Amino acid sequence: MFRHLEVLVEEYSAEVALQSLLPRILPPNISYDIRSFRGKSDLLRKLPDRLKGYRSWIPDDWRILILCDQDNEDCRELKRKLENHAVLSGFTTKSSSNSNQFIVLNRIAIEELEAWFLGDPQAIKKAYPRVPTSFISQKRYRVPDDIPEGTWEALQALLQNFDYHVGGLNKVEAARQISQYLEPENNRSTSFQVFYSGLLALVAQA
């Protein structure tokens, strides 16, 4: 059974986004706490001890979600690191489990969380009405997980073209504004859909 989700994210903007998104994915009987770190390196450095700490006391009906950005790392190598930390701490992960039951779900935003926002042009339009949804047809934005020169830079450029965030992208504010309108089923980001399907697999344990 599954009744509570502990969520570990690398920065506050991810916490803000998930605070808006999780209630629309998780059933109301599942509680959650989101714990943000001071960047990806801080999360990865503290993760082994945090997982070992959880292992010493975590109830049987709790689950753990770990989310971080790919950035410039090899995605498979980063996933291997996350999986190893969990398995060495005594947890079953979705990838290592031979059944539908697992404790830890490791997920990676490719290349950054902002790709998930760019994967939902309707959400951006609702948050920033001057931005036309047709931006997604431009070559730069067509494949959200494969945007050259960084996804937060691409989101910043898009919003600044329509006189939003003219002083530089405020990642927390953009996350707060856009995430409230995200529609999980319609997101064009492949890494978001992998994240979403993993959460649904957790929900199936409830």
N, C-alpha and C positions, 0 to 999 in steps of 0.2 A: 504493500500500500504506500501511497505517496500523499503527504499532507503539508509539507513545507519545503520551500526551495531557497537555498542559500546561493546568491549570485555574486561572483567576483568579477569585477571589470577594471580596466586599467586606468580610467579617468572619469571625472565627474560628468562629462558630457554624455558618456555611455549610460551612466546611472540615470541621468535625466530622461534619456530616450526610453530606457527600459521601464522606468516608473510609469510612463504613459502607455507603453506597448503591452507589458505583461498582463495587466488586468483584462485586456481584450483577447488574450490567448489562454490564460489559466482559468480554470473553473473557480467560482467564488469561494469554494471551501478549501482552496489551497492558498496558504499564506506565503509570503516571500520577504526576504531582506536583501537589499543590494548594497554591496560594500565596494567602494571605489578606492583605487590606489593612486599613487603619485606618478602615473605613467606606466608604460609597459615593462620597463626594466625593473621598476619597484615591484610590480605584480609578480614577475617571473622569479625575482630574487627571494621574495617572501613566500612563494607558493608552496615549496616543500614543507616548511614548518607549519604553514596554515593547514595544509591537508593532514599532516600528522596530528595536529591538534584536533581537527575534526574527528579523525579516526578514533581518538581516545574517548569521545563522549557522544558522538552524533547519534540521534535516535534512528531506529530502523525505518521510520516513515519520512525521513528527510532525504532530499537529493541536492546535488551541487551542480551549478552551471558556471563554467569558466569561459569568459569571452574576452578576446583581445584582438588587436589589429594585426594584419600580416605585415604592414609597412613594407620594407624592402627585403624581408627575410624569405627564404625558401619555405613555401607553405607546408610542404610535407615534413621538413625538418622541424618547424615550429610545432606542428601537430604531434610529432614524435616526442618532443620535449614535454608537452602537456600530458600526453598519454603516460609517459614514463613516470612523471611525478605522481600521477594518480595511482598507477599500478604499484609502484614502490611503497606507497603509503597504505596499501592494502585495499584499495577501492576497485570495483568493477566499473569500467567505462562502457559507453555505448559501442565503441569500436572493438573493445576486447571481449565483450560478452558473447556467449554462445546462445543467449536467449533474449527475450524482450525485457528482461530485468537488468537494470544497471543503476549505479549510484551517481557517477560523474558524467556530465556531458561537456565535452570540450568543443568549443566553436570559435571560428576565426572569421573576422570581417575582412574581406579582400577588396582593396588593399587596406581600406580604412572604413570606419563606421559611416562616413559621409557617402560611400557608394550605396548604402542602403537607402539613404534619402534620395539620391539621384535615380534610384530604381523605381521611384514612385512619383512621376511628374504631376499627378493629380494632387498629391499631398503638398508638393512644393507650391503649386498654383494656389491652393487654399491658404497656405501659410503666407505666401508672398504673391498677392493677386496680379501684380504687373508682369510676372514671369509666365510666358505662354507655355502650355504643355508641349508645344511643337519642338521645344529644345531637344527632346529625346531623339528626334530624327537627325540631328547633327552628328557627324562622324565622331566627334570627341565624346559625346554622351551616350552613344547608341548601346554600348556594352558597359554597364556601370562598374563591373569588376575588372575591367581592362582599360581604364582611363589612363592615358599617359600623363606623366608629370604630377601625379598625386590627385586623389579624389577631393580632399578638402580644398586644394587650390582650384580645382575645377568647379566646385560648388561656390567658392568665393567669387570666381570670375563670372559665373552665371548670375549670381545675385547682384553683383556690382554693376553688371550691364544694365540692370533695371533699377539702379539707385538704392539698393539695399546693402547694408553692411559696408558703406563706402569707406569707413576707416579701417577696414580689415574684418575678416570673418570672426564673429564671436561664436565659437563652437557650441558653447552651452546654450546660448539663446537660440541659435539655429536648430539645435537638437530639440529644445523645448517647443519651438513653434511647429516644426515639421512632423515630429513624432506623433503628435496628437491626431494627425490625419492619415497616418500610414495604414494601408489596407494590406495585411499580410498575404492574402491569396493572390494579389495582383502585382506584387513587387517583382521587378525585372532583374534584380540582383540575384545571381545564382547562390552566392554565399549567404544571402538572407534566406533564401528558400531552404538551404541546408540547415541553417539555424532554426527556422520555423518547423521543419519536419522533425528535428531533434526534440524540440519542445513538445510537439504533439506526441512523440513516442514516450516522453515522460508523463504527459497527461494520461496516456493510456494505462499507466500504472496506478492511477488514482482510484 
